[in-house]
Amino acid sequence: MDATPRARLPAAPDDEAKKLRFRDPQRARTLTRRLEQLCDAAGRPVSVMHVCGSHEQAIARFGLRSILPPRLNVIMGPGCPVCVTDLPEVDEAIVIAQQGAVVATYGDMLRVPGTVQSLAEAQAEGADVRVVYSPADAVALARQTDRQVVFFATGFETTAVASAAVILAAPPANFSVLSAHKYIPPAMEIVAEMPDTQVEGFLAAGNAATITGWRIFERFVERHGLPVVVGGFEPLDILAALVKLVELVGAGEARVVNAYRRCCTAEGNVPAQRMLWKVFRTMGGQWRGIAHIPNSNIRLRDEYAWVDARKRFDIDLTGLWQSAGPSLVQRCICGNIMAGIARPADCDLFGKECTPETPVGACMVSSEGTCKIWHEYGGFPAVSFAPRPADAQRVGNG
């Protein structure tokens, strides 16, 4: 036993400790009362949207909808990168694995259905599919073998920075990237332009804005006349951001507000942005079940073709698609759910054919997926999503 005296860190002063109490019940009640006052003053239902799966996780985990005013509807948007990965992108990874390459990807991606099967099903048939926790893990795997290793890269601009970093660090010649990265701001544009949208303001993801900076939303606000508030992920972060967002909606004021100042700045992480856009560019692409969204897919620049799996491999999906038969995936309404115009309960597969153990749609796979969160936290009837037209006059949390 080590009896050597150890130095003790000084205790944090009370005022410093209070700053870290992002789950303080009294402060939560104060913010909730303010939300009630604002919604009462509006005299009508107020609908806002968040675009981050981590926000929905926190909202569900801490039961925030149970304390929100009945007239405030917080809609879940397309903020789950796994969920918006399109079927052909999964198919590409499967075909590459079937050619004998090692496909390395994040754990959530294994069970995401493609057109015919998932990567997990391809793995069960003999394909070499590995779970990694970072792009650096995939590079390390490539250094340990002479085989081709393909990193199936998913996630928004935050994780795309990590992908760019390993590419700039001279990975081995047998390493390549199959990018399915997505860029959030264009998806917000699509939601704002939908003719049936009820969204009056957006709660933007603090983690993404930490990279991009909050000024990136100014042009969006100018174009659409909708306020955007950048928020963090603790309960008080979310409630404070919602208070500011509803204030702006009530005042008819369209501007960007940073409610995550401890992490996010106007400019963001400039070195990370330089790495990201040095390696990648944006181009139009399909988001699963939603739409073809201009400038929303993050793809490798031509200068980095040597590490682009789409250039290195002959990816012919014809054979895979020819084996496709009738599939429940065709009945999945994840796209409408992520666009905020439907709820999981509106899907006749939810909780029946589609469960976390037997997912039909990507929204039931990821820990940030709308359907999985609702299923896990018992969404009947505690969680509210976008109201259906018949429910427009009784928007609530039930």
C-alpha positions in Angstrom: 0.0 0.0 0.0 1.4 3.4 -1.0 1.5 5.6 2.2 3.1 8.6 0.4 1.1 11.8 1.3 -0.7 13.1 -1.7 -1.4 16.8 -2.4 -5.1 17.8 -2.3 -6.5 20.1 -4.8 -8.1 23.2 -3.3 -11.9 23.1 -3.1 -13.6 25.3 -5.6 -15.1 28.4 -4.1 -18.9 28.4 -3.7 -19.4 31.0 -6.5 -17.4 28.8 -8.9 -19.3 25.7 -7.9 -22.6 27.5 -8.5 -21.5 28.2 -12.1 -21.3 24.5 -12.7 -24.7 23.7 -11.4 -26.3 23.3 -14.8 -29.0 21.0 -13.3 -30.1 23.2 -10.4 -33.9 22.6 -9.9 -34.6 26.1 -8.5 -33.1 27.8 -11.6 -35.0 25.3 -13.8 -38.2 26.4 -12.1 -37.4 30.0 -12.7 -36.7 29.5 -16.4 -39.8 27.4 -16.7 -42.0 30.1 -15.2 -40.5 32.6 -17.6 -41.4 30.3 -20.5 -44.9 30.1 -19.2 -45.2 33.9 -19.1 -43.9 34.2 -22.6 -46.2 31.6 -24.0 -49.2 33.1 -22.2 -48.3 36.5 -23.6 -48.2 35.0 -27.1 -51.7 33.7 -26.7 -51.1 30.9 -29.1 -49.0 27.8 -29.6 -45.3 28.5 -30.3 -43.3 25.9 -32.3 -39.5 25.8 -32.4 -37.1 23.2 -33.7 -33.8 21.9 -32.4 -31.4 20.3 -34.9 -29.2 18.1 -32.7 -29.7 14.6 -31.4 -27.8 15.4 -28.3 -30.4 18.1 -27.5 -33.1 15.5 -27.8 -31.2 13.0 -25.6 -30.9 15.6 -22.8 -34.6 16.7 -23.2 -35.7 13.1 -22.9 -33.2 12.1 -20.2 -34.1 14.9 -17.9 -37.8 14.9 -18.7 -37.8 18.5 -19.8 -40.9 18.2 -21.9 -42.9 17.3 -18.8 -42.1 20.8 -17.4 -42.5 22.8 -20.6 -45.6 25.0 -21.0 -48.4 23.2 -22.9 -48.3 25.9 -25.6 -44.6 25.4 -26.4 -43.9 22.7 -28.9 -40.2 21.7 -29.3 -39.9 19.8 -32.5 -37.1 17.4 -33.2 -35.3 18.2 -36.5 -32.7 16.4 -38.7 -30.0 16.4 -36.1 -29.0 12.7 -36.1 -26.1 12.1 -38.6 -26.6 8.3 -38.5 -30.3 8.8 -39.3 -29.8 11.0 -42.4 -27.1 8.7 -43.9 -28.7 7.7 -47.1 -29.3 4.0 -48.1 -26.9 4.1 -51.1 -24.1 5.4 -48.8 -24.6 2.3 -46.6 -24.7 0.2 -49.8 -21.4 1.6 -50.9 -19.7 0.5 -47.7 -21.2 -2.9 -48.0 -20.0 -3.4 -51.6 -16.5 -2.3 -50.6 -16.5 -4.8 -47.7 -17.7 -7.5 -50.1 -14.6 -6.8 -52.3 -12.4 -7.9 -49.4 -11.5 -4.5 -47.8 -11.7 -3.9 -44.1 -14.5 -1.4 -43.5 -14.1 0.5 -40.2 -16.8 2.7 -38.9 -18.6 3.9 -35.7 -20.7 1.4 -33.8 -24.0 3.1 -34.5 -23.6 2.6 -38.3 -23.4 -1.2 -38.2 -27.2 -1.8 -37.8 -28.4 1.0 -40.1 -30.4 -0.6 -42.9 -29.2 -0.2 -46.5 -31.3 -1.0 -49.5 -30.8 -4.7 -49.0 -29.0 -5.2 -45.7 -27.0 -3.5 -43.0 -23.2 -3.7 -42.4 -23.9 -6.0 -39.5 -25.7 -8.4 -41.8 -22.9 -8.2 -44.3 -20.5 -8.9 -41.4 -22.5 -12.0 -40.5 -22.0 -13.2 -44.1 -18.2 -12.9 -43.8 -17.5 -9.2 -44.6 -14.7 -7.7 -42.4 -16.4 -4.8 -40.7 -14.8 -3.3 -37.6 -16.0 -0.8 -35.0 -13.7 2.1 -34.2 -14.1 5.0 -31.9 -12.3 7.6 -34.1 -10.7 8.1 -37.5 -7.3 7.7 -35.8 -8.3 4.2 -34.7 -9.0 3.3 -38.4 -5.6 4.7 -39.4 -4.0 2.6 -36.6 -5.8 -0.5 -38.0 -4.4 0.3 -41.5 -0.9 0.4 -40.1 -1.3 -3.1 -38.7 -2.2 -4.8 -42.0 -1.4 -4.9 -45.7 -5.1 -5.0 -46.6 -7.1 -2.0 -47.7 -8.8 -0.3 -44.8 -11.7 2.0 -45.5 -13.0 4.4 -42.9 -16.8 4.8 -43.4 -17.0 8.4 -42.2 -20.3 9.7 -40.8 -21.3 12.7 -38.7 -21.7 16.4 -39.1 -19.1 19.1 -39.4 -17.8 18.3 -35.9 -16.7 14.8 -36.7 -15.6 15.8 -40.2 -12.9 17.8 -38.7 -11.4 14.7 -37.1 -11.6 12.9 -40.5 -9.7 15.9 -42.1 -7.1 15.8 -39.4 -6.0 12.2 -40.0 -5.9 12.8 -43.8 -3.6 15.7 -43.3 -1.4 13.6 -41.1 -0.2 11.4 -43.9 -2.0 8.1 -43.3 -0.6 4.9 -44.8 -1.2 4.1 -48.5 -3.7 1.3 -47.7 -6.0 3.7 -45.9 -9.0 5.6 -47.6 -12.1 7.4 -46.5 -15.7 6.8 -47.7 -17.2 10.1 -46.6 -20.9 10.3 -45.7 -20.4 13.4 -43.6 -23.2 16.0 -43.6 -23.4 19.7 -43.2 -26.3 21.0 -41.0 -27.0 24.6 -42.2 -28.4 23.6 -45.6 -30.8 21.2 -43.9 -32.1 24.1 -41.8 -32.8 25.9 -45.1 -34.9 23.1 -46.4 -37.0 22.9 -43.2 -37.5 26.6 -43.2 -38.7 26.5 -46.9 -41.2 23.6 -46.4 -44.6 25.0 -47.2 -46.2 23.2 -44.2 -43.5 24.0 -41.7 -44.7 25.3 -38.3 -41.2 26.2 -37.2 -40.9 29.8 -35.9 -37.3 29.6 -34.6 -34.3 27.2 -34.3 -32.3 26.0 -31.4 -28.9 25.4 -33.0 -26.3 22.8 -31.7 -23.6 24.3 -29.5 -21.1 21.6 -30.4 -21.3 22.3 -34.2 -21.3 26.1 -33.6 -18.2 25.7 -31.5 -16.5 24.7 -34.7 -18.2 26.9 -37.2 -18.9 29.9 -35.0 -22.4 31.4 -34.5 -22.1 34.0 -37.2 -22.7 31.2 -39.8 -26.4 31.5 -39.0 -26.7 35.2 -39.8 -27.4 34.8 -43.5 -30.0 32.1 -42.7 -31.8 34.5 -40.4 -31.7 37.3 -43.0 -33.1 35.0 -45.7 -35.9 33.4 -43.7 -36.7 36.0 -40.9 -36.5 33.3 -38.3 -34.4 33.6 -35.0 -31.6 31.2 -34.2 -30.3 30.6 -30.6 -27.2 28.5 -30.1 -27.5 26.3 -27.0 -25.6 23.8 -24.9 -26.7 20.4 -23.6 -27.2 20.6 -19.9 -30.8 21.1 -18.7 -30.3 24.8 -17.8 -28.5 25.4 -21.1 -31.5 24.1 -23.0 -34.1 25.9 -20.9 -32.2 29.2 -21.0 -31.8 28.9 -24.8 -35.6 28.2 -25.2 -36.4 31.3 -23.1 -34.4 33.5 -25.4 -35.8 31.8 -28.5 -39.4 32.3 -27.4 -38.6 35.9 -26.4 -37.4 36.5 -30.0 -40.4 34.7 -31.5 -42.8 36.7 -29.3 -41.1 40.0 -30.2 -41.0 39.2 -33.9 -37.2 39.7 -33.8 -35.1 37.6 -36.2 -31.5 37.5 -35.1 -28.8 35.1 -33.9 -28.2 34.8 -30.1 -25.3 32.8 -28.6 -26.5 31.2 -25.4 -23.5 28.9 -25.2 -20.8 31.5 -24.6 -18.6 29.3 -22.4 -17.8 27.3 -25.5 -19.0 29.0 -28.7 -17.7 32.3 -30.2 -18.7 34.3 -33.3 -15.7 33.0 -35.3 -15.6 29.5 -34.0 -12.6 27.3 -34.1 -10.7 28.8 -37.1 -7.8 26.3 -37.2 -10.4 23.4 -37.3 -12.3 25.2 -40.1 -9.2 25.5 -42.1 -8.4 21.8 -41.8 -12.0 20.9 -42.6 -12.3 23.0 -45.8 -8.8 22.2 -47.0 -9.7 18.6 -47.2 -13.4 18.7 -47.9 -15.9 20.6 -49.9 -19.7 20.6 -49.9 -21.9 19.3 -52.7 -25.6 18.4 -53.0 -26.9 15.1 -51.9 -29.8 13.1 -50.6 -30.6 13.0 -46.9 -32.4 9.8 -46.0 -36.1 10.2 -46.5 -36.0 14.0 -46.5 -34.8 15.5 -49.8 -31.9 16.2 -52.1 -30.3 19.1 -50.2 -27.9 21.5 -52.0 -24.4 21.9 -50.5 -25.3 19.5 -47.6 -22.9 16.5 -48.2 -19.3 16.9 -47.2 -17.0 15.2 -49.8 -13.3 15.0 -50.4 -11.7 17.6 -52.7 -10.1 16.4 -55.9 -6.7 17.1 -54.5 -7.3 14.2 -52.0 -8.5 11.7 -54.5 -5.7 9.4 -53.4 -7.5 8.8 -50.1 -11.0 8.8 -51.5 -12.6 5.3 -51.4 -15.0 6.3 -54.2 -12.0 6.8 -56.5 -10.0 3.9 -55.3 -12.7 1.2 -55.6 -15.0 0.3 -58.4 -18.3 0.6 -56.5 -21.0 -0.9 -58.6 -24.3 -1.1 -56.7 -26.2 -2.8 -59.5 -25.7 -6.4 -58.3 -26.7 -5.5 -54.7 -29.8 -3.6 -55.8 -30.9 -6.5 -58.1 -31.1 -8.7 -55.1 -33.5 -6.3 -53.3 -36.9 -7.6 -52.6 -39.9 -6.0 -50.8 -38.7 -4.2 -47.8 -40.2 -2.6 -44.7 -37.7 0.2 -45.2 -40.0 1.5 -47.9 -42.8 2.1 -45.3 -40.4 3.9 -42.9 -41.3 7.6 -42.4 -38.1 8.6 -40.6 -37.7 11.4 -43.2 -41.0 13.1 -42.2 -40.1 12.6 -38.5 -36.7 14.3 -38.9 -38.3 17.1 -40.9 -40.7 17.8 -38.0 -43.9 17.0 -39.8 -44.6 13.6 -38.2 -44.1 11.8 -34.9 -42.9 8.3 -34.3 -46.4 7.3 -33.3 -47.6 8.3 -36.7 -45.6 5.4 -38.2 -47.4 2.0 -38.2 -44.1 0.2 -37.8 -43.0 2.0 -34.5 -42.8 -0.3 -31.6 -44.1 -3.2 -33.6 -42.0 -4.4 -36.6 -39.5 -1.5 -35.8 -37.8 -1.7 -32.4 -34.2 -1.1 -31.2 -33.7 -4.9 -31.4 -35.1 -5.1 -35.0 -34.8 -1.6 -36.5 -36.4 -0.9 -39.8 -35.4 2.7 -40.1 -32.2 4.5 -39.1 -34.1 6.6 -36.5 -34.5 3.5 -34.4 -30.8 2.6 -34.5 -28.8 5.6 -33.3 -28.7 6.8 -29.7 -29.5 10.2 -31.2 -32.4 8.9 -33.3 -35.8 10.2 -32.7 -37.6 6.9 -32.6 -35.1 5.2 -30.4 -35.1 8.0 -27.9 -38.9 8.0 -27.8 -39.0 4.2 -27.5 -36.3 4.2 -24.8 -37.9 6.9 -22.7 -41.5 5.8 -23.1 -42.7 8.4 -25.4 -46.4 7.4 -25.1 -47.7 10.0 -24.1 -45.0 12.0 -22.3 -43.1 13.3 -25.3 -44.4 15.8 -27.8 -43.4 16.2 -31.4 -44.7 18.3 -34.2 -48.5 18.4 -34.0 -50.6 16.9 -36.7 -53.0 19.4 -38.4 -56.0 18.1 -36.3 -54.0 18.7 -33.1 -52.9 22.3 -34.0 -55.2 23.9 -31.4 -54.2 21.6 -28.6 -50.4 21.6 -28.8 -49.0 20.1 -25.6 -46.5 17.8 -24.1 -48.8 14.8 -24.2 
